[in-house]
Amino acid sequence: MNNFQLEMVDLNNTAALQEVKDFLTKFSLKMDDVDHTVVIKDENHQIIATCSKLFNLIKCVGVDKEYRGYELANKLVTYYLNIINDEYDEAFIITKPEYNGLFQSMGFGSLFENDQIAFLTSRMDKVRDYQAYLSREVKAGINGVIVMNANPFTNGHLALVETAAKQVDNLYLIPVLENLSFFTYQERKVMIEQGVQDLVNVKVLNGCPYIISKSVFPSYFLKSSEAVIQAQTQLDANLFVKLFKDPLKVKKRFLGSEPISHTTDVYNQTLTTILEKNNIEVVIIPRVEFNHQPISASEVRASLVKGDWNLIEKITPLTTVQFLKELDLTPRLKANLDKIYKDN
């Protein structure tokens, strides 16, 4: 096995990238949304194995059937685990169901599997710890959940929360756990907490990497085909059912209507189908408008670039305005234009 050396693929090299894509067709795998790829080649410089990653997600693993006895998949995954562990405390794998057992034998735990994909984590202990945390926070009654990015928290988010809170005994808000948006996870969580502090039956919980993350659901953040969006939403929805339904005793999940983003509209439709099959009612609440347009977090970020505090004060709660004015956003506004205009 030591004779098989890994080679990093230049993702800007069209020919090299196409070679990997052609190899993956043997396994009915499509290469999309990756930030790093390696291959192993034989003595004739033909690819016999490959693997890629996106952030802390290991994906696109393929090994030629003639080399299945050489533990090449193990070699590839171990290589990426060493990289991922330098930055993250958990790694994920998306693979075909028939490889589920292979990766479980390497220490991964299965979070979800259907006839198309298997989704595994390197830290099942973290999953159990998070579910135990949810169980400690839950209260008796009719419980509802809102998952939100709040990048930043706007009057639209506040109206959604206020409307939902009237329909349940307890409403749990779960911030998306990503530090790849314009505002960090901690900043967004604080803005949510400050914005809903007067609502007595609303509780902001800690986020987790298992819902609407760039690992589980990159199409929420990256443009993809509708089929890919649906497939990833099915994964996201099923993970929500598995991880949240019982610990939080969830009866309702609230969503904002989506008149603008096609990706989010498809997400809402697919989520509704799966959750309602699992006895979780989905309630879609109309978006609040300002000047005949739905209030959006991206509009707030764009207004920050222009210094239009007059508009910001009209479409965000006072708590958000005060929080934003306390931040030194000048360096961020200059360096992160993509995160201002392209993020959700």
C-alpha positions in Angstrom: 0.0 0.0 0.0 2.9 2.3 0.7 3.7 2.3 -3.1 0.5 4.1 -3.8 1.1 7.9 -3.5 -1.6 10.6 -3.3 -1.5 13.4 -5.8 -3.3 16.7 -5.3 -5.5 17.8 -8.2 -5.3 21.4 -9.4 -9.0 22.3 -9.5 -8.2 25.1 -11.9 -6.8 22.6 -14.4 -9.7 21.7 -16.7 -8.1 18.6 -18.1 -7.1 17.2 -14.8 -10.5 17.9 -13.3 -12.2 16.2 -16.2 -10.1 13.1 -15.7 -11.4 12.9 -12.2 -15.0 13.5 -13.3 -14.7 10.8 -15.9 -13.3 8.3 -13.4 -16.2 9.0 -11.0 -18.8 8.2 -13.7 -17.8 4.5 -13.1 -19.5 4.8 -9.7 -22.4 7.0 -10.9 -20.9 9.8 -8.9 -21.0 13.5 -9.9 -18.3 15.8 -8.8 -19.7 19.1 -7.5 -19.0 21.7 -4.8 -15.5 20.6 -3.7 -12.5 22.7 -2.4 -9.8 20.0 -2.5 -9.3 16.7 -4.5 -6.7 14.0 -4.4 -6.1 11.0 -6.6 -4.0 7.8 -6.6 -2.7 6.6 -10.0 -1.2 3.3 -11.2 2.1 2.8 -13.0 0.5 3.9 -16.2 -0.6 7.2 -14.6 -4.3 6.2 -14.7 -6.5 7.1 -11.8 -7.4 4.1 -9.6 -8.8 6.0 -6.6 -10.0 9.5 -5.8 -11.5 11.5 -2.9 -12.5 15.1 -2.4 -13.7 17.4 0.4 -15.8 20.5 0.9 -14.9 22.2 4.2 -15.2 19.3 6.7 -17.3 17.0 4.4 -15.5 14.1 2.7 -17.2 13.2 -0.6 -16.7 11.7 -4.1 -14.8 8.7 -2.8 -14.2 6.2 -5.6 -11.8 3.2 -5.8 -11.3 1.0 -8.9 -12.8 -2.5 -8.2 -9.4 -4.1 -9.1 -7.8 -2.3 -6.2 -10.5 -2.8 -3.5 -8.1 -5.0 -1.5 -5.5 -2.4 -1.0 -7.3 -0.2 1.6 -7.1 2.8 -0.7 -10.4 4.3 0.6 -8.9 4.1 4.1 -5.8 5.9 2.9 -7.8 8.6 1.2 -10.1 9.2 4.1 -7.3 9.2 6.7 -5.5 11.8 4.6 -8.5 14.2 4.7 -9.2 13.5 8.3 -5.7 14.8 9.1 -6.5 18.0 7.2 -10.0 18.5 8.6 -8.9 17.8 12.2 -6.6 20.9 12.0 -9.6 23.2 11.6 -12.7 21.3 12.7 -13.6 19.0 15.5 -15.9 16.8 13.4 -15.8 15.3 9.9 -18.6 14.1 7.7 -18.8 11.7 4.8 -21.5 11.5 2.1 -21.2 8.3 0.2 -23.3 5.6 -1.5 -25.3 3.3 0.9 -23.2 0.2 -0.1 -20.1 1.9 1.4 -21.8 2.7 4.7 -20.3 -0.4 6.4 -16.8 0.3 5.2 -16.8 3.8 6.8 -18.4 2.6 10.0 -15.5 0.1 10.2 -13.2 3.1 10.2 -15.0 4.6 13.2 -17.7 6.7 11.5 -21.3 6.6 12.8 -24.3 6.6 10.4 -26.6 9.7 10.8 -28.8 8.9 7.8 -29.2 6.4 5.0 -31.6 5.9 2.2 -31.4 4.1 -1.2 -29.3 7.0 -2.6 -26.9 8.2 0.0 -25.4 7.6 3.4 -24.3 10.4 5.7 -21.8 9.7 8.4 -20.0 11.6 11.2 -16.7 11.0 12.8 -18.1 12.1 16.2 -21.3 10.3 17.2 -20.5 11.3 20.7 -21.1 15.0 19.7 -24.5 14.0 18.2 -25.5 12.3 21.4 -24.3 15.2 23.5 -26.3 17.6 21.5 -29.5 15.6 21.7 -29.0 15.3 25.5 -28.6 19.1 25.6 -31.9 19.5 23.7 -33.7 17.1 26.1 -32.5 19.2 29.0 -33.9 22.4 27.4 -37.3 21.1 26.4 -40.6 22.1 28.2 -43.9 20.4 28.2 -46.6 21.6 25.8 -47.0 22.2 22.1 -43.5 22.9 20.9 -42.4 24.6 17.7 -39.1 25.3 16.0 -37.6 27.9 13.7 -34.2 27.5 12.2 -32.8 30.8 11.0 -29.5 32.2 9.7 -30.4 35.9 10.6 -27.5 37.4 8.8 -28.4 39.9 10.4 -31.7 39.7 12.4 -34.4 41.9 10.8 -37.9 43.0 11.4 -38.9 40.1 9.1 -37.3 37.6 11.4 -38.9 39.3 14.4 -42.4 39.2 12.8 -41.9 35.5 12.0 -41.0 34.7 15.6 -43.8 36.8 17.0 -46.4 35.1 14.8 -45.1 31.6 15.5 -44.9 32.2 19.3 -48.6 32.8 19.4 -49.3 29.4 17.9 -47.3 27.2 20.4 -46.6 26.9 24.1 -42.9 26.9 23.6 -40.9 28.2 20.5 -37.3 27.2 20.0 -35.0 29.2 17.8 -32.0 27.5 16.3 -29.3 29.7 14.6 -27.5 28.2 11.7 -24.1 27.1 13.0 -21.8 28.6 10.3 -18.9 31.1 10.5 -18.9 31.5 6.7 -21.7 34.1 6.5 -21.0 37.9 6.7 -21.8 37.8 10.4 -20.3 35.1 12.6 -22.5 32.5 14.4 -21.9 34.2 17.7 -22.9 37.6 16.4 -26.0 36.2 14.8 -27.0 34.3 17.9 -26.6 37.5 20.0 -28.7 39.5 17.6 -31.5 36.9 17.8 -31.3 36.7 21.6 -31.5 40.4 21.9 -34.3 40.7 19.4 -36.6 38.2 21.1 -35.7 38.9 24.7 -39.2 40.2 25.6 -41.0 37.1 24.3 -41.5 34.9 27.3 -42.2 31.6 25.5 -39.3 31.9 23.1 -35.9 30.2 23.7 -32.8 30.6 21.6 -30.8 27.3 21.6 -27.3 26.5 20.5 -26.9 25.7 16.8 -25.5 22.5 15.5 -23.7 21.4 12.3 -26.4 18.9 11.2 -29.0 21.3 9.7 -28.6 23.8 6.9 -24.8 23.7 7.1 -22.5 23.9 4.2 -21.6 20.3 4.9 -25.2 18.9 4.9 -26.8 21.4 2.6 -24.3 23.4 0.4 -27.1 24.3 -2.1 -28.6 26.5 0.5 -25.5 28.7 0.0 -24.4 27.7 -3.4 -26.4 27.8 -6.7 -27.2 24.2 -7.8 -29.7 22.4 -10.0 -33.2 21.8 -8.6 -32.5 18.0 -8.4 -29.4 18.6 -6.2 -31.4 21.1 -4.1 -34.2 18.5 -3.5 -31.8 15.7 -2.7 -29.9 17.8 -0.2 -33.1 19.1 1.3 -34.3 15.6 1.8 -31.2 14.8 3.8 -31.5 18.0 5.8 -35.2 17.3 6.5 -34.6 13.7 7.6 -31.8 14.8 9.8 -34.1 17.3 11.5 -36.6 14.6 12.2 -34.0 12.2 13.5 -32.2 14.6 15.7 -34.8 17.1 16.9 -38.3 15.6 16.8 -38.1 13.5 20.0 -35.6 15.5 22.2 -37.6 18.7 21.6 -41.0 17.0 21.2 -41.5 19.1 18.1 -45.1 19.5 16.8 -44.6 22.4 14.5 -41.9 23.9 12.4 -42.3 27.5 11.1 -40.9 28.8 7.8 -41.1 32.2 6.2 -42.7 32.3 2.7 -40.2 32.7 -0.1 -41.2 35.0 -3.0 -37.6 35.7 -4.1 -35.1 32.8 -3.7 -35.9 29.8 -5.9 -33.5 27.7 -3.8 -35.3 28.5 -0.5 -38.7 28.0 -2.2 -37.7 24.4 -3.3 -36.3 23.9 0.2 -39.6 24.9 1.8 -41.7 22.6 -0.4 -39.4 19.5 0.1 -39.2 20.2 3.8 -43.0 20.4 4.2 -43.5 17.0 2.4 -41.0 15.1 4.6 -41.8 16.7 8.0 -45.6 16.3 7.6 -45.0 12.6 6.8 -43.3 12.5 10.2 -46.2 14.2 12.0 -44.6 17.6 12.3 -46.9 20.3 11.0 -45.2 22.9 8.8 -46.5 26.4 9.0 -45.4 28.9 6.3 -45.8 32.5 7.4 -46.0 35.3 4.8 -42.9 37.5 4.7 -43.2 41.0 6.1 -42.8 43.8 3.5 -41.3 47.2 3.5 -42.0 49.5 0.5 -43.9 46.6 -1.2 -40.8 44.3 -1.0 -40.1 41.5 1.4 -37.6 42.5 4.1 -34.4 40.7 3.5 -31.1 40.4 5.4 -29.2 41.0 2.2 -30.8 44.4 1.9 -29.5 45.3 5.3 -26.0 44.2 4.4 -26.2 46.2 1.2 -27.3 49.2 3.2 -24.3 48.8 5.4 -22.0 49.2 2.4 -23.8 52.4 1.4 -24.0 53.6 5.0 -27.8 53.9 4.7 -28.6 53.8 8.4 -32.0 55.4 7.7 -33.2 52.3 5.8 -31.5 49.9 8.3 -33.4 51.5 11.2 -36.7 51.0 9.3 -36.2 47.3 8.6 -34.4 46.0 11.7 -35.2 46.0 15.4 -33.6 48.6 17.6 -31.6 45.9 19.2 -30.0 44.9 15.9 -29.3 48.6 15.0 -27.5 49.1 18.3 -25.6 45.9 17.9 -24.4 46.7 14.4 -23.3 50.2 15.4 -21.1 48.7 18.1 -19.3 46.5 15.6 -16.3 47.8 13.6 -17.5 46.6 10.2 -15.2 48.7 8.0 -12.5 46.0 7.4 -15.2 43.4 6.8 -17.2 45.5 4.4 -14.1 46.0 2.3 -13.0 42.4 2.3 -16.2 40.4 2.1 -18.3 41.7 -0.8 -19.3 38.2 -1.8 -20.7 37.6 1.6 -22.6 40.8 1.5 -24.4 40.2 -1.8 -24.4 36.4 -2.3 -25.1 35.0 1.2 -28.5 34.2 2.5 
